[in-house]
């Protein structure tokens, strides 16, 4: 197997070419002359070619040496540019941010934050995937995943951004058809709209003061996406369970009404999830900070501008 390219040897060689001597190159590089001579010798040995003709008075490049100098300078400039770009990326957002979020949370919260992000960093680009399916961040080369609910994958790193409250809602017409004294104890006998993305939730725990009701729901229709489930509830098909951010506008404008309002369901979290890495790029940190600020405003009931 060929030895890996040693950029230090390229730097020694190009410095000799630019200064015209091993002594001057050693002075510029801050090393002993013998070090420069040894590194040039190793470089010529690796290449199988003589790059410099040495005499007691002068150093003269061979034809191969002149050709190699031109290529070596391109390599060193590209390496310097790459190093500078990556190191600046730790301070200033750059490149393309690739993120994923659930469909409903993405449209409600992430999209406005993306707009603010691009206003702040107009040179950035964002590749957004809004889907209720959970993506594998490493396999799909995603910088940031937004997860709503309860985390199940412990291999990723996460930062909690906010809290969601699960809310039972129905259309006004469907709610009017319910018995006035209905409670979660009758939940199994009611019509529900199910969301297939709520994997692993077979039972729901309702709480009120010291009362606890653990019950299964009875979906008469199952939807594969959260917005589809919401559309069915708005159409009056049945009851549905949704995070507060998803239905707050519909409740405020009278399209939906809360059911079991004096009962509560377990709260979930909103997390920024990252693939395992020692350092977090600035493009990711900046976006997460904006989303965290938006979540804080939402928790205070302040609409995003």
Secondary structure, 3 states (H helix, E strand, C coil): CCCCCCHHHHHHHHHHHHHCCHHHHHHHHCCCHHHHHHHHHHHHHHHCCCCEEECCCCEEECHHHHHHHHHHHHHHHHHHHHHHHHHHHCCCCCCEEEEEECHHHHHHHHHHHHHHHHHHCCCCEEEEEECCCCCCCCCCCCCEEEEEECCCCCCCEEEEEEEECEEEEECHHHHHCCCCCCCHHHHHHCCEEEECCCCCCCCEEEEECCEEEEECCCEEEEECCHHHHHHHHHCCCCEEEEEHHHHHHHHHCCCCEECCCCCEECCEEEEEEECCCCCCCHHHHHHHHHHHHHHHHHHCCCCCC
